[in-house]
């Protein structure tokens, strides 16, 4: 398991919603509906309102019905893309990689001269960080696209796939650190489609990497003008800078905004959902930076009619290790109708810290949460942690080891695994996981516990190193005293 893979999700990221859509894979250029795009993008087709029945059938496990509905959509859109490719996309978004690859192989057999499946495979490889494989897949798609272009058939589809190819090549250049090349490609795309907010977001992300912060913020703001679901440029930039380890620069952007435009409306957010969402993202950044008093001040600006305020208050209480208050805030958020993972998970974690009876209640709720969110590592990690607290170390480790082997986890998950590894006698793995959890510098609810445990282990190591040869029993006794 490489250190790079471990750290891919190590910073506890609450990614800005629309930017995540761009960064995580579902980001082919947008059109204005299925027919307007000629059905060129699987993401575009399957997220359109017309595909609601397809999504529902697939989510219910009725793949045959989903396939029949997909075929009808493809006929409406000129039989492109291949039905199998749309099914592949559905399997990929549901975390079923074997079925995704199987459906892609089906499309390659049926349409050996169609470049689109190769671009979808490229997209998957990019999302996973498989840069060399992505380069080879993109090269294969481009060779087929060149033949399609030479044939003169499907000119509209050819042009759209050329755009997809350029976008993927820009992404690959960005991923490989070739920022000037990526910038050139993104600028070309944006110049030819200035109404596409995805291009503005991507170009801004590269410019930020190159140190061109002011221009990046302007581009992010331009993306917000095109699509109000995007957050203000300064907040997008701050989040990205934070994740890239440039916390001082990120903090300066936030401080400037909090002392300027964000302070203009007084102490109340009003009944504006957009502003409440903005406040919630500010609070999450402040929590990462351990600026808990400021976070509390901004939580207070969220009107009581918005249950997210209760959820954030509960999360703040977890950071403060005030579990009684956390339980109360999360429970009140649920009573107000808030039914999301963050609230449920927080409520379970708070219950688990109170007493034996509520730990048992937390266990039951965690089991139900895993069934409700079967693909959420965080749900599985919470259940594993509660099993550990109940003394079921083997069951906990079996659950947490799956996350460990995936090579991508949050600091909180790393701490859970560290405690469980130590209980199993694997001190070296415990120390490694604690280092991974703490090295990013981000705050997380169990950070103090992780720091204390690492300090205790280092004290034990020092005692063992200083003990005279042959006195391992004395060293063990010193470690036990420290514990």
N, C-alpha and C positions, 0 to 999 in steps of 0.2 A: 504494500500500500504506500503510494508516494506521498510525501509531505504536501506537494502541490494539490493533489486531489483532496486530501484531508482539509486543507484550508479553503477549498472552493466555497464552502458554505459556513466556514467557521465563524466569521463575523455574524452576529445575530441580526440578520437583515429583515427589516420590514420594508420591502422594496416598493417604491412609489408605483402605484397601480398600473398606469398606462405605460410607463417606461418599462416595466417588467414585461409587458406584452411585446414590446419591441426587442428587449434583450434576451428573452427566454426561448424564442423560436417561432412564435406565431406572428411573423412580422412581414410577410410578403406585402407588396404595395396594395393599397386599398382601392376598391372601385365603388360603385354606387348601387350594387345589387348583383344578383347572380347573372342575369342576362347582360348587364352592362359590362361585366368583366369577361364574358365568354366562358365563365366557369373555369378560369385558369388556375386559381389558387384553391387548394383544398381547404385552407383555413377560411378563406373568404366565403366559400360556398357553405361550409358546415357551421359557421357562426351566424349566417344570415337568418332572419326570422323564418324564411321559407323552409329552413332545415330543422325547425324545432321538433317535428315528429321523428326525424332521423335520430336526433340526439336522445330523445326520450326512449325510443325503442332500444337503442344501443345501451343506454344506462340501465335499462330494465333487463339486459342480458338477452334480448331477442335479436340476435345477429341476423337471422334470416329476414325478419321484417325490416331491419335497418338496411340490409342489402337491397331489398326490393324498392324501398323508398329512395335509396341512393341512385339506383338505376333510373328511376323516374326523373330525378333531378338532373342526371347527366344527359338524358334525352332532351330535356328542356333547354339545356345549356349547350347543345350541339355535340353531345357525346364526349365532351372533354371536361375535366380529365377522366381517366378510366375509372369506372366504379370501384375497382379493386384498390386504386390509389386513395380514394376517399375512405374506404374501410381501413386502409393502412393508417391513415391519419388519425382516425377515431381510436384505433388500438394504441397508437403511440401516445395520444393525449391521455389515455387511461392507464399508461404505464405498462402496457403489455407488449414488450419489445419482440418476443418470439413471433407473435401474430403479426406485428407490424412488418417484420422482415419477410414473413411468409407471404403476406399480401403484396409486398413490393416485388418479390420473386415472381408471383403470379402475373403482375403487370408487365414485367420484363419479358416473360414468355409470350404473352399475348400481343404486346406492342414493342417488339425489339428495337424499333427505330424512333421511339418516343423519348425525347430527352427529359421530360418532366419528372419521371420517377427518380432519375439520377439526381435531380436538384432537390427532391424531397429527402433522399438519402444523404445528400450533402448537408442539408439543414439539420438532420438528426446528428450527424457526426460533429458539426460545429457546436451544437448545443451540449454535446458530451465532452468537448475539448479534444476530439480526435482530429488534430489539424492535418496530419499527413494523409490520413484516409479521406478527409474532406476534400483535400486538394486533388486527389486521384479521382474521386467521384465527380467533382466539378469538371475536371478535364474530360471525363467520359461523356458527361451531359453536353458539354460544349461541342464536342466532335459531332454528336448527333444533331445538335442544333444547327451547326454549320451546313450539314447535309440538307436539313429541312429548309434552310434559307436558300440554298442553291436550287432546290426544286421549285421554289416559287409557290408552293402550296401553303394554305393556311397563313396568309401574310399577317393578319391581325394577331393570331396566336404566336407566330414567330416573334413579332415585336415585343409582345408581353413576356415571352420566355427570355428574350434577350435582356429585358429589364431585370428579370429574376436572376439571371446569370451574373449581371453586373453587380447587383445588390449582394449576392453571395460572395463574389470575389472581393468586394469591399469589406465584408464581414471577416473573410479569411485574412485579408491584409491587416485588419484591426487586431484580430486575435493573435497574429504572429508578431505584433508590435511594429508593423510597417505603417506608422500613422500618417506619414505624408502621402503615401500611396492611397491609403483608405480615405483620407481627406479629399484627395483629387476625385476619387470615384463617387463619394457621397455628394460632393459639390455638383458634379455633372448630373447626378440623379435629381438633386433638388432643383437645379436650374431648369430641368425639363419637366418637373412636376412640383412647382412651388406650393401647391395646395395639399401636398402629402405631409402630414405632421411627422410621420415616421422618419422621413429623411432628415428633417430638421433636428429631431431628437438624436439620431445616430451621428450626424455631423457634429452636433454639439458635444456629444460624448467623446469623440476623437479630439476635438479642439481642447477639451478640458484636459485630456491626457497630454497634449502638447503644451500645456501651460497658458493657453489662450482663454482664460476664464471669462473675461468680459464678453467676448464674442460668443462663447458657449452659452452664457446666461441669456444673451439676446436671442439666440436661436431657440432656446428652451421657451422663452417668452413668446416667440413667434409660433411655436408649436401649440402653446396654450391659446393663442388667438384663433388658431385653426380648429382646435378641439378643446373645449373647456374641461374635459375630463383630465387633461394634463394639469399638473400642479405648477405654481409659479417657478420661473427659471431659477431663482436663487435657492429654492428648496430642492429642486432636482439636482442642481450643481452641488449643493451641500451634501446630499446623500451620496452622490457618486464620489466626491472627494473623500468623504468619510470612509467609504468602502475601499478606497485606494490608499488609505493610510495617511492622507493629508488632512489630519484632524484640525490643525490650527487654522488652515485656510477655510475649512468647512465651518468651523466655529465662528470665524470672522464674518462670513456671509450671513449666518443665522443671527448673530448679535446685531449686525447692521440692520437686518430686516425687523427684528424684534424691537429695536429702538426707533425704527422709522415707520414704514408702512403698516406693520402689524399693530403698532400702538395707537394708530389714528382713530380707531373706533371705540376707544375707552375700554372698559372692563367687561363688556358684554359682547358676545358674538352675534347676538340677535338670533332670529330663527332661520338663518341662511345655511342650508345643508352644505353648500360648497365651502363656506368659511369654517364650519365645524369640522369638516374633513381635513382642511388645511391645519387647523389647530391640533387635531389628533396626530397628524404626521409630525408636527413640531414636537409634541410631547414625546413621541417615540424616539426621536433623535436625542432629546434632552435626557431621557432615561438611559440611552446607550452611553452618554457622556457623564453619567453619574451626577447630573445637575438636578437633583431631586427636588430641591426647594423651588426652583424655577418651573419644573414640570408641574408641581402642585399648583402654582399660580396660574398656569395656562389651562390646566384642567378646570379650574374654577370659572374660567371664561366660557366654558361650554354650557349652554342652557340645560336645565334639568329635564327638559322635554326630549333631549337626545340621550338615549341610553348608553351611547359610546362613552360618555363622561364617567358613568359608573364603572364601566369596564376598565377604563384607563386609571381610575382611582384605585380599583382593585389591583391592577398591575403595579402601580406605584407602591401599594402596601406590601406586595410580595418583595419588591426591592428593599423595602424598609424592614422586612421580616416581621411585619405586624399582621400575623395570619388571621387573627380574629376579625380585624377590619377588612382584610382582603376577602375573607369568606362572605362578610356582610355585603360588600360592594358588588361582588360578582353575583351574589344571590339576588340583590335588588335589580341588577341589570337584566337577569333572566326573567324576573317577575315583570319587568317593563317590556318584555317581549323580545329581548335581544337573544337570538339563537345563532351564534356563530362559534367557530372553533376557539378563538381567543378567549371568549368568556367562559365557555365550558371547561376548557383546559385549565384556566386560572382558578376556577372554582374548585376543581378536583385537587389541584396542587395545594390550595389553601386548606381544604378539609384534611388532607393527608398529614398536615403538620399540627393538628389540634389535639386529638386524643385518639385512643385505640378504636373507639366505636366509630368515629368519623373517618378514621383510616380505612376501616372495613367498608364504609359507605363510599369512600373515594375509589376503592378497588372495584366495586360494582359499577360505578359510573365510568371508570376508565375502561373497563371491558366493553361497555356499551359504546363508548366513544370510538374505540378501535373498529367496531363494527360499522359505525356511522362514517368514519374516515379511514377506510382500509388502506389507503395509499399514503397516509400522512405519517412520516417518520416520527414527528413530534408526538403524535398520539401513542404510537408504539413505545416511544421512549418514556412517556409519562406512566404508562402501565408497567413498564419494566422497573421504573423507579419505585413505584408503589409496591410492587412485588418484593423488591429489595428491602423496603422499609418493614414489610411483613415477615422478613426473614426467609423468603423464598428465593435464595440467591441463585440457585441453578436455573430456575424458571426465568428470573430477571436477566441473567447473563445470556441465556439462549435468545431472548428477545433483543437485547441490546447488541449482541454480537453481530446480528444481521445488519444493523446500522453501521457498526464498525467496519465490517467487511465491504460495505458499499463505498467506503472511503470518503464520505461527505456528511458532515454533521455539525451541529451548532455547538457553541461553548457549553450550554446547559446539558446537552446530550453527552458531551465529552466528560463533564463532571459526573453525571450518573454512571457512565461506564467506568470512570476512574474509581469511584467508591466501590462498585461491584467487583472490579478486578482486584482491588486491595483485599476485599473480604474473601476472595478466592485464593489469596496468597501471591498474586502476581504484582509485586511491588514495582518492578521495572515498567510494566505497561501502565500501571496507575500513574507513575510520575510522568511518563510520556504524554498521557492523556491530559493531565493537569497542565502541563506546559502548553499543549495545544489549546486548551480552553482559555488560558490566561495571557498568552503571548500577544493577542490582538489588542489588548488594552480596553476592550469594550466592557461596559458594565452589564451584568446579567444577574438575575435574582439570587443565584447560588455562588456568586463570585467570592464573597467573604469566606464562605465555607471552603471553597476551592483553595483560596490563598492560605487559610489556616491549615488545611490538610497538607499542602505542599511544604509549608514551613515545618510541620511536624515530621514529615518524612525526611526532609533535609537535615533536621536535627538528629534524627535516628541514624542517618548515613554518617554524619560527622562523628557520632559516638562510636560507631563501628570502626571507623578508620583510625580513631585515636586509641582504641582499646589494645592492650598488649596482645601479641600473638598467642593464641591458645585460650584466650578469655572470651570466646564468643558468647558464653552464657552471660557474662557481665554486660556485654554490649546489648544483648537482647533484653536484659533487665532494664537497662537505661532507656531503651526504646519504649518498653512497656510503661515506664514511669512517665515519659514524655506524653504518651498517648492518654 
